[in-house]
Amino acid sequence: MKLSLRQEEKQILSQQMRLSMRILQMSSPELEQYLSELALENPLVEVKPPQFSADVPTFREFRSRARERASDDEELPAPGDCLAPIHRRETLAGSLREQAAALGAREEVRRALFYLIGELDERGYLPESPPEEPGMSCGVYKEALGLLQSLEPAGVGARGLSECLCIQLRRSGVEDPLPYIICEKYLGQLARGRLGLISRELGVSRQQVEEARAVITMLEPRPSNGFDTDRDVQYIYPDVEISVRDGRVEVSVAEKYMPRCGVDAYYASMAARDGLDAETRAYFSEKLRQARWVSDCVAHRRDMLLACAGLIAEAQRDFFLGESDSLLPLTMTEAAKRLGVHVSTVSRAVRGKYLSCRRGIFPISHFMAREVASSGGTRADILSAMRSLIDSEPPDRPLSDQRIAEELSRAGYGISRRTVAKYREKAMIPPASARRRG
């Protein structure tokens, strides 16, 4: 063992650079939350929230518009008439409790019924073996379960998909036993399109199985559909907007959805006053340095977003103009070379960011498509070609994955059967056996 001195060069990220990279990869909601928390501990940081608000007219605007539309003999609406009603969000559990309260069941059954309502999952199902409430007898449980399954919507309180569908069949007055048998024993085969197997095992014609399938497909597998889930909806606000004006593609940052950061002028002037003691002056100096650095990081994030969006608008110009539905290959590595930055910078800049155009709102990374075929096609092109082949296939002879791969190869997309299967599964396209009709 010995001690020795050695000179070497290392690239070490400073705390400021780490903060810059962190802000670069933040989404707009994350950035707004971070700046709001920072402003609480640093009085020199001035944060202006996004300017976006719902286009709801004020009462003054409402009266002005009403006065323009109304004739001389019409009476203007009262102030309360312009207020939008507050709609109560109805949940499945709330609806069931209201129905249960009106049943007039005896007290112990009513308690058991409310207990079972509380045990429902997000689909409206009960566990296969729901834990019984202490003191609940088997007879009370069965009576409460029967009452629960008699409530609306039909199928609520079932212990599984088969029971849920059978409850709806009985509620609809279906007398044919075939749909019940299929729901109880052959749902897996029905989902895979194995109608021939079902007809052979049950000794019925294929036409009868087709008719039973038509009845079953009209049922609701999730009784909770249509009810509120008590969860706040997370809306997506775009970071970049691309518009078309006079045949030109224009790029702009969606300022109204983004928070703005700067240095508070009042506290900055206070820091420059004479007569401050050394400790106070050092405090203001440190907070001012932090506020300026954060403001520069937010501006850098904005510039990188604008640069990446401008590159995308240039590369995918035909898509934004509506002249093509396919995207040209543009990788993050290629984008980084054009912008003169590291590929990790581009990756952080587009992570969790969204782009708005007249075709909708897309993740920015959606437009950085990788070339996956020798013809220059991207994954989106291959999926589009695959959907076209499947849409035009004969109903009684659907194309297998191997046939699809061969047809795509003839079109210039040289991909394997396994790749076709992977793309098909990600696009939620069923296999050939499940697509067979007739």
C-alpha positions as CSV (number, residue, x, y, z in Angstrom):
1,M,0.0,0.0,0.0
2,K,1.2,3.5,-0.9
3,L,0.1,7.0,-1.4
4,S,0.4,8.6,-4.9
5,L,-0.7,11.8,-6.6
6,R,-2.4,11.6,-10.0
7,Q,-3.8,14.3,-12.3
8,E,-7.0,13.5,-14.3
9,E,-9.9,15.3,-15.9
10,K,-13.4,14.6,-14.9
11,Q,-16.7,16.2,-16.1
12,I,-18.7,17.0,-12.9
13,L,-22.1,18.5,-13.1
14,S,-22.6,21.5,-10.9
15,Q,-25.7,22.0,-8.9
16,Q,-26.9,24.7,-11.3
17,M,-26.4,22.4,-14.3
18,R,-28.4,19.7,-12.6
19,L,-31.2,22.1,-12.0
20,S,-31.1,23.2,-15.6
21,M,-31.5,19.6,-16.9
22,R,-34.2,19.0,-14.3
23,I,-36.2,22.0,-15.5
24,L,-35.6,21.1,-19.1
25,Q,-37.4,17.8,-18.8
26,M,-40.3,19.0,-16.6
27,S,-43.7,19.1,-18.2
28,S,-45.8,22.3,-17.8
29,P,-47.8,21.1,-14.7
30,E,-44.5,19.9,-13.1
31,L,-42.8,23.2,-13.9
32,E,-45.8,25.2,-12.5
33,Q,-45.7,23.2,-9.3
34,Y,-41.9,23.5,-8.9
35,L,-42.0,27.3,-9.5
36,S,-44.9,27.8,-7.0
37,E,-43.0,25.9,-4.3
38,L,-39.8,27.8,-5.1
39,A,-41.6,31.1,-4.8
40,L,-42.6,30.2,-1.3
41,E,-39.0,30.0,-0.1
42,N,-37.4,32.6,-2.4
43,P,-39.2,36.0,-2.3
44,L,-37.3,37.2,-5.3
45,V,-38.8,34.6,-7.6
46,E,-41.9,36.0,-9.3
47,V,-44.2,33.4,-10.8
48,K,-47.1,34.2,-13.1
49,P,-49.5,31.3,-13.5
50,P,-50.7,30.2,-17.0
51,Q,-53.0,32.7,-18.6
52,F,-55.4,29.9,-19.9
53,S,-58.9,30.0,-18.5
54,A,-62.2,28.5,-19.7
55,D,-64.0,30.8,-22.1
56,V,-66.9,31.5,-19.7
57,P,-68.3,35.0,-20.2
58,T,-68.6,37.3,-17.2
59,F,-72.1,38.7,-16.3
60,R,-71.2,42.0,-17.8
61,E,-70.3,40.3,-21.1
62,F,-73.4,38.1,-20.9
63,R,-75.7,41.1,-20.4
64,S,-74.0,42.9,-23.3
65,R,-74.4,40.0,-25.7
66,A,-78.0,39.5,-24.5
67,R,-78.8,43.2,-25.1
68,E,-77.5,43.0,-28.7
69,R,-79.6,39.9,-29.4
70,A,-82.7,41.0,-27.6
71,S,-85.4,43.1,-29.2
72,D,-86.8,46.2,-27.5
73,D,-89.8,44.4,-26.0
74,E,-87.8,41.5,-24.6
75,E,-86.7,41.4,-21.0
76,L,-83.1,40.9,-20.1
77,P,-82.3,37.8,-18.0
78,A,-81.8,38.1,-14.3
79,P,-78.2,37.9,-12.9
80,G,-78.8,34.4,-11.7
81,D,-80.0,33.2,-15.1
82,C,-76.6,33.5,-16.6
83,L,-74.9,31.3,-14.1
84,A,-74.3,27.8,-15.4
85,P,-75.9,25.1,-13.1
86,I,-73.6,23.0,-11.0
87,H,-74.0,19.4,-12.1
88,R,-73.6,16.9,-9.4
89,R,-71.3,14.1,-10.4
90,E,-73.1,10.8,-9.9
91,T,-71.0,7.8,-8.8
92,L,-72.1,4.1,-9.1
93,A,-72.0,3.7,-5.3
94,G,-74.1,6.8,-4.8
95,S,-76.7,5.7,-7.3
96,L,-76.9,2.3,-5.7
97,R,-77.3,3.7,-2.2
98,E,-80.2,5.9,-3.3
99,Q,-81.9,2.9,-4.8
100,A,-81.2,0.7,-1.8
101,A,-82.6,3.4,0.6
102,A,-85.9,3.2,-1.3
103,L,-86.3,-0.6,-1.2
104,G,-87.7,-0.7,2.4
105,A,-85.7,-3.8,3.4
106,R,-85.4,-4.8,7.0
107,E,-82.6,-3.3,9.0
108,E,-80.1,-6.2,9.0
109,V,-80.5,-6.7,5.2
110,R,-80.2,-3.0,4.6
111,R,-76.9,-2.9,6.5
112,A,-75.6,-5.9,4.6
113,L,-76.7,-4.3,1.3
114,F,-74.8,-1.1,2.0
115,Y,-71.8,-3.2,3.1
116,L,-71.8,-5.0,-0.3
117,I,-72.1,-1.7,-2.1
118,G,-68.9,-0.6,-0.4
119,E,-67.1,-3.8,-1.5
120,L,-67.7,-3.2,-5.3
121,D,-64.6,-2.6,-7.4
122,E,-64.2,0.0,-10.1
123,R,-66.0,-2.2,-12.6
124,G,-69.1,-2.8,-10.4
125,Y,-68.1,-6.3,-9.5
126,L,-67.9,-8.0,-6.1
127,P,-64.9,-10.2,-5.2
128,E,-65.5,-13.9,-5.9
129,S,-65.5,-14.5,-2.1
130,P,-66.3,-11.1,-0.5
131,P,-65.4,-10.9,3.2
132,E,-68.5,-11.2,5.2
133,E,-69.4,-8.5,7.7
134,P,-69.2,-9.7,11.3
135,G,-72.5,-11.0,12.4
136,M,-73.9,-11.4,8.9
137,S,-75.7,-14.7,8.4
138,C,-75.6,-16.7,5.2
139,G,-79.3,-16.0,4.6
140,V,-78.9,-12.3,5.1
141,Y,-75.9,-12.3,2.7
142,K,-77.8,-14.1,0.0
143,E,-80.8,-11.8,0.4
144,A,-78.7,-8.7,0.3
145,L,-76.8,-10.0,-2.8
146,G,-80.1,-10.7,-4.6
147,L,-81.2,-7.2,-3.9
148,L,-77.9,-5.7,-5.1
149,Q,-78.1,-7.6,-8.3
150,S,-81.6,-6.4,-8.9
151,L,-80.6,-2.8,-8.9
152,E,-79.6,-0.6,-11.9
153,P,-77.5,-0.9,-13.9
154,A,-78.0,-4.5,-14.8
155,G,-75.0,-6.7,-14.0
156,V,-73.9,-4.8,-10.9
157,G,-72.9,-7.0,-8.0
158,A,-71.7,-9.9,-10.1
159,R,-68.8,-12.0,-9.0
160,G,-67.3,-12.2,-12.5
161,L,-67.8,-11.4,-16.2
162,S,-69.9,-14.6,-16.8
163,E,-72.3,-13.8,-14.0
164,C,-72.5,-10.2,-15.1
165,L,-73.6,-11.1,-18.6
166,C,-76.0,-13.7,-17.4
167,I,-77.7,-11.2,-15.1
168,Q,-78.2,-8.9,-18.1
169,L,-79.5,-11.7,-20.3
170,R,-82.1,-12.5,-17.6
171,R,-83.0,-8.9,-17.2
172,S,-83.5,-8.5,-20.9
173,G,-85.8,-11.5,-21.0
174,V,-83.7,-13.8,-23.2
175,E,-85.2,-17.3,-23.1
176,D,-82.7,-19.1,-25.5
177,P,-80.3,-21.1,-23.3
178,L,-77.5,-20.9,-25.8
179,P,-76.2,-17.4,-24.8
180,Y,-76.3,-18.4,-21.2
181,I,-74.2,-21.5,-21.9
182,I,-71.7,-19.6,-23.9
183,C,-71.4,-16.9,-21.2
184,E,-70.8,-19.5,-18.6
185,K,-68.3,-21.8,-20.4
186,Y,-67.2,-20.5,-23.7
187,L,-66.4,-16.8,-23.3
188,G,-62.7,-17.4,-24.0
189,Q,-63.4,-19.3,-27.3
190,L,-65.9,-16.7,-28.3
191,A,-63.4,-13.9,-27.8
192,R,-60.9,-15.8,-30.0
193,G,-63.5,-16.3,-32.7
194,R,-63.6,-20.1,-32.4
195,L,-67.3,-20.3,-33.4
196,G,-66.8,-23.6,-35.2
197,L,-65.4,-25.2,-32.0
198,I,-68.4,-23.9,-30.0
199,S,-70.9,-25.2,-32.5
200,R,-69.3,-28.6,-32.6
201,E,-69.1,-29.0,-28.8
202,L,-72.6,-27.8,-28.2
203,G,-74.1,-29.6,-31.2
204,V,-75.7,-26.5,-32.7
205,S,-75.3,-24.8,-36.0
206,R,-72.8,-22.0,-36.6
207,Q,-75.6,-19.7,-37.5
208,Q,-77.1,-20.2,-34.0
209,V,-73.7,-19.4,-32.4
210,E,-73.5,-16.3,-34.6
211,E,-76.9,-15.1,-33.4
212,A,-75.9,-15.8,-29.7
213,R,-72.7,-13.8,-30.2
214,A,-74.7,-10.9,-31.6
215,V,-76.9,-10.9,-28.4
216,I,-73.8,-11.2,-26.1
217,T,-71.9,-8.4,-27.8
218,M,-74.8,-6.0,-27.0
219,L,-74.3,-6.5,-23.3
220,E,-72.2,-4.2,-21.0
221,P,-69.2,-6.0,-19.4
222,R,-68.5,-3.1,-17.1
223,P,-71.7,-2.0,-15.2
224,S,-69.8,1.1,-13.9
225,N,-69.5,2.6,-17.3
226,G,-71.2,6.0,-17.5
227,F,-70.7,6.8,-13.8
228,D,-68.2,9.2,-12.3
229,T,-65.1,7.6,-10.8
230,D,-64.5,10.4,-8.2
231,R,-61.1,10.9,-9.9
232,D,-60.1,14.3,-11.2
233,V,-59.6,14.3,-15.0
234,Q,-56.0,15.1,-15.9
235,Y,-56.2,17.3,-19.0
236,I,-53.3,17.6,-21.4
237,Y,-52.2,21.1,-22.2
238,P,-49.9,21.5,-25.2
239,D,-46.5,23.0,-24.9
240,V,-46.1,23.9,-28.5
241,E,-48.6,25.0,-31.2
242,I,-48.2,24.5,-34.9
243,S,-50.6,26.4,-37.2
244,V,-50.9,26.8,-41.0
245,R,-51.3,30.3,-42.4
246,D,-51.2,31.0,-46.2
247,G,-49.6,27.7,-46.9
248,R,-46.8,28.2,-44.3
249,V,-46.3,26.1,-41.2
250,E,-45.8,28.4,-38.2
251,V,-44.5,27.3,-34.8
252,S,-45.1,29.0,-31.5
253,V,-44.8,28.2,-27.8
254,A,-48.2,27.8,-26.1
255,E,-47.6,30.7,-23.7
256,K,-51.1,30.6,-22.3
257,Y,-50.6,27.1,-20.9
258,M,-47.1,27.7,-19.5
259,P,-46.1,29.5,-16.2
260,R,-43.8,32.4,-16.5
261,C,-40.9,33.1,-14.2
262,G,-38.9,36.3,-13.4
263,V,-37.3,38.4,-10.7
264,D,-39.6,40.3,-8.4
265,A,-38.8,44.0,-9.0
266,Y,-39.8,45.1,-5.5
267,Y,-37.5,42.7,-3.7
268,A,-34.8,43.3,-6.2
269,S,-34.9,47.0,-5.4
270,M,-34.9,46.2,-1.7
271,A,-31.7,44.2,-2.2
272,A,-30.0,47.2,-3.7
273,R,-30.8,49.6,-0.9
274,D,-28.0,51.1,1.2
275,G,-27.8,50.4,4.9
276,L,-28.3,46.6,4.8
277,D,-26.2,44.6,7.1
278,A,-23.8,42.0,5.7
279,E,-26.0,39.0,6.6
280,T,-29.1,40.5,4.9
281,R,-27.1,41.6,1.9
282,A,-25.7,38.1,1.5
283,Y,-29.2,36.6,1.8
284,F,-30.6,38.8,-0.9
285,S,-27.5,38.2,-3.1
286,E,-27.9,34.4,-2.9
287,K,-31.7,34.5,-3.6
288,L,-31.2,37.0,-6.5
289,R,-28.6,34.7,-8.0
290,Q,-31.0,31.7,-7.7
291,A,-34.0,33.6,-9.1
292,R,-32.0,34.8,-12.2
293,W,-30.6,31.3,-12.8
294,V,-34.1,29.7,-12.6
295,S,-35.5,32.3,-14.9
296,D,-32.6,31.6,-17.4
297,C,-33.3,27.8,-17.1
298,V,-37.0,28.4,-17.9
299,A,-36.1,30.6,-20.9
300,H,-33.7,27.9,-22.1
301,R,-36.4,25.3,-21.8
302,R,-38.7,27.5,-23.9
303,D,-36.0,28.0,-26.6
304,M,-35.2,24.2,-26.8
305,L,-38.9,23.4,-27.1
306,L,-39.2,26.0,-29.9
307,A,-36.1,24.7,-31.7
308,C,-37.3,21.0,-31.5
309,A,-40.8,22.0,-32.7
310,G,-39.3,24.0,-35.6
311,L,-37.2,21.1,-36.7
312,I,-40.3,18.8,-36.5
313,A,-42.4,21.3,-38.5
314,E,-39.7,21.4,-41.2
315,A,-39.3,17.6,-41.4
316,Q,-43.0,16.8,-41.2
317,R,-44.3,19.7,-43.2
318,D,-46.6,17.6,-45.5
319,F,-48.2,16.1,-42.4
320,F,-49.1,19.4,-40.9
321,L,-50.3,20.8,-44.2
322,G,-52.6,17.8,-44.6
323,E,-51.0,16.5,-47.7
324,S,-49.8,13.3,-46.2
325,D,-50.8,11.0,-43.3
326,S,-47.4,9.4,-42.9
327,L,-44.4,10.7,-41.0
328,L,-40.9,11.0,-42.4
329,P,-38.1,9.3,-40.4
330,L,-36.5,11.7,-37.9
331,T,-34.6,10.3,-34.9
332,M,-33.6,12.1,-31.8
333,T,-29.9,11.5,-32.8
334,E,-30.5,13.2,-36.1
335,A,-32.4,16.1,-34.5
336,A,-29.5,16.5,-32.0
337,K,-27.0,16.8,-34.8
338,R,-29.1,19.4,-36.6
339,L,-29.5,21.4,-33.4
340,G,-25.9,21.0,-32.4
341,V,-26.7,19.6,-28.9
342,H,-26.4,16.2,-27.2
343,V,-29.1,13.7,-27.9
344,S,-29.9,13.6,-24.2
345,T,-30.8,17.3,-24.4
346,V,-33.3,16.6,-27.1
347,S,-34.7,13.6,-25.1
348,R,-35.1,15.8,-22.0
349,A,-36.7,18.6,-24.0
350,V,-39.4,16.5,-25.6
351,R,-40.1,14.2,-22.6
352,G,-43.7,14.7,-21.4
353,K,-44.3,17.6,-23.8
354,Y,-47.2,17.8,-26.2
355,L,-47.7,19.5,-29.6
356,S,-51.0,20.9,-30.8
357,C,-52.0,21.2,-34.4
358,R,-55.2,21.1,-36.4
359,R,-55.1,17.3,-36.4
360,G,-55.1,17.1,-32.7
361,I,-52.7,17.0,-29.7
362,F,-49.8,14.6,-30.0
363,P,-46.7,13.8,-27.8
364,I,-43.7,15.6,-29.4
365,S,-41.8,12.3,-29.4
366,H,-44.5,11.0,-31.8
367,F,-43.0,13.0,-34.6
368,M,-39.5,11.7,-34.0
369,A,-40.2,8.5,-35.9
370,R,-37.5,5.9,-36.5
371,E,-37.0,4.3,-39.9
372,V,-37.9,0.6,-39.5
373,A,-38.1,-0.5,-43.2
374,S,-35.7,-0.4,-46.1
375,S,-38.1,1.7,-48.1
376,G,-37.8,4.5,-45.5
377,G,-41.1,3.7,-43.8
378,T,-41.7,4.3,-40.1
379,R,-43.7,2.3,-37.7
380,A,-46.8,4.4,-38.3
381,D,-46.5,3.7,-42.0
382,I,-46.3,0.0,-41.4
383,L,-49.3,0.1,-39.0
384,S,-51.3,2.1,-41.6
385,A,-50.5,-0.4,-44.3
386,M,-51.3,-3.3,-42.0
387,R,-54.7,-1.9,-41.1
388,S,-55.5,-1.4,-44.8
389,L,-54.7,-5.0,-45.5
390,I,-56.8,-6.2,-42.6
391,D,-59.7,-4.0,-43.5
392,S,-59.8,-5.4,-47.0
393,E,-59.3,-9.1,-46.1
394,P,-62.1,-11.6,-46.8
395,P,-64.3,-12.1,-43.7
396,D,-64.2,-15.8,-44.0
397,R,-60.4,-16.0,-44.8
398,P,-58.5,-13.4,-42.6
399,L,-54.9,-12.9,-43.3
400,S,-52.4,-14.6,-41.1
401,D,-49.4,-12.8,-39.7
402,Q,-47.2,-14.6,-42.2
403,R,-49.4,-13.5,-45.1
404,I,-49.4,-9.9,-43.8
405,A,-45.6,-9.9,-43.6
406,E,-45.4,-11.2,-47.2
407,E,-47.8,-8.5,-48.4
408,L,-45.9,-5.8,-46.6
409,S,-42.7,-7.1,-48.1
410,R,-44.1,-6.7,-51.6
411,A,-45.1,-3.1,-50.6
412,G,-41.5,-2.4,-49.6
413,Y,-41.8,-2.9,-45.8
414,G,-39.4,-5.9,-45.2
415,I,-40.4,-7.0,-41.7
416,S,-40.7,-10.4,-40.2
417,R,-43.8,-12.3,-39.0
418,R,-42.8,-11.8,-35.4
419,T,-42.6,-8.0,-36.0
420,V,-46.1,-8.1,-37.5
421,A,-47.4,-9.9,-34.5
422,K,-45.8,-7.4,-32.2
423,Y,-47.2,-4.4,-34.0
424,R,-50.6,-6.1,-34.3
425,E,-50.7,-6.7,-30.5
426,K,-49.7,-3.2,-29.6
427,A,-52.4,-1.8,-32.0
428,M,-54.9,-4.1,-30.2
429,I,-55.8,-5.9,-33.5
430,P,-57.0,-9.5,-32.8
431,P,-55.3,-12.5,-34.5
432,A,-56.7,-14.1,-37.7
433,S,-58.7,-16.7,-35.7
434,A,-60.5,-14.0,-33.9
435,R,-61.2,-12.0,-37.0
436,R,-62.8,-14.8,-38.9
437,R,-66.5,-14.2,-39.7
438,G,-68.9,-16.5,-41.4
